[in-house]
Amino acid sequence: MKTMRSRRADAAGFSLVELMIAVTVILFGLLTAYSSELSSLEVVKTSRETNTAMADLQACMESLLVLPPAEIPNPEGPYAPGQIVEAFRDLHLENQRIVATYPNLVTGQPVPDPLEIVLTMTWTDRQGRGRELRISSVKTR
């Protein structure tokens, strides 16, 4: 017959099965947290790229808007319709291109007042996907 003291000693601690279950649950929790952290980092990196693209688009629009309306859509100028704005080519992002278009401009006609301006930026993100961002404004005399 076992004494009271030896019964308590047998019941103390965890069995190997209980320990393995606890380790499995903790490991699953850690892997889930790690996966969540990696996803969050990807979202932050994508957000940074988008912010960089928007800043470049805004800078391009600001440099364009300081010009007189007649000089903006000049086919020989830096903001020629449908052409890449060279000052912003591959500036901060991979394959970065900004193209200016003027929806209400008719070739051979005087520059309309107001002149609609649309800047479209394309680039390749870190994962190799094509991205596009667009802003628009108008220029009046």
N, C-alpha and C positions, 0 to 999 in steps of 0.2 A: 504494500500500500504506500502510495506517494504521500509525502508530507505536504503541508500547505505551502511551504517554502519552495519546493521543487515544482509544484503546479504553477506557481506564479512565474518561475523562471522559464517554463515551457511556453507560457502564453505571452511573454514579453517579446517585443520586436516585431519585424515584418517577415512574412514568408517571401520566398524568392518570387513567387507569382505576383504578389502584391507590389513588390519592388519593381518588377518588369512593367507592370501596368502603369505605375506612377511615372517611370522613366519615359514610357511611350507617350503618355499624356503631355508631359513637359516638353518632350521633343516636338510633338505635333504643334504645340503652342508657339514654341520658338521658331519653327519653320514658317508658320503662318505669319508671325510678326515680321520675319525677315522678308518674306514675299511681299508683304504690304509695304515695307520700307523701300524695296526696289521699285515697286510701282509708283510710289510717291516721288522718288528721285526722277523717274522718267517724265512724270507730269511736270516737275519743276524745270527740267531741261527743255522740254517742249515749250513751256511758257516763256522761258528766257529767249528762245529762238524767235517766238512770235513777237515778244517785246522789242527785240533787236530789229526785226523786220519793220515793225510799226514806226520805230524811231527813225529808221532810214527813209521810209516812205514820207514821213512828216518833214524830215530835213530836205528831201528832194522837192516836196510841194512848196515849202517855204522859199527855197532858192528860186523856184520857178515863178512864184507869185510876186517877187520883187521886180520882175521884168515888165516893161510896157506890154500891153496886150498884143500889139502888132508883132512883137519880136518873139513871143512865146511859141507859136506853131511854125516858125520859120524852118523850112525843109533843110536849110544849111546850118541851123543852130543846134545847140546841145539837147533841145527838147523836141526834136523833129517828130512829127506824127508817126506813130507806129514803130519808131526806132528805139533801140536800147539807149538809155541815158548812161553814157560812158563813165561819168564821174562816180556812179554807184555800182558798176559792174564788179562782181566778186569782192565787194567792200568788206563785209563782215560775215557773210554766210556763203556756204558752198553753192556754186552756180547761181549766184544772186544776179537777177536782172530786173530792172525797172523800165517799163515802157509807158510812154505818155500817149494818150489818145484824146481827141477832142470831138465828142459826139455831134455837136451842132456846127462844126466847121465844114463848109463845102469848099472843095478845091476850086481855085480860080475866083472865088468870091471874097469880099472883104471879111476881115475877122469880125465875127458877130459880137454884139454887146448884150448880155454878158457871154463870155467864152466859157463853155463847160470844159473842165479838165478832169480826166480820170487817169490816175497812176495805178498800174498793176505791177505788183512785184511777185516774181516766182523764184523759188530756191529749192534746193534739195536738203531735207533735214538729215539729222544724224543717222536715221534708220534707212536712208536711201529713198524716202518717199518724196514725191513732188508736192510742194506746198505753194499756195497762192494767197495773196492778200491785196486788197484794193481800197483806195481812198479816192474821194472826189471833192472838187471845189469849183467855184466859179471866179472869174476875173472880170471886173467891170472897169470901165474907163474912169 
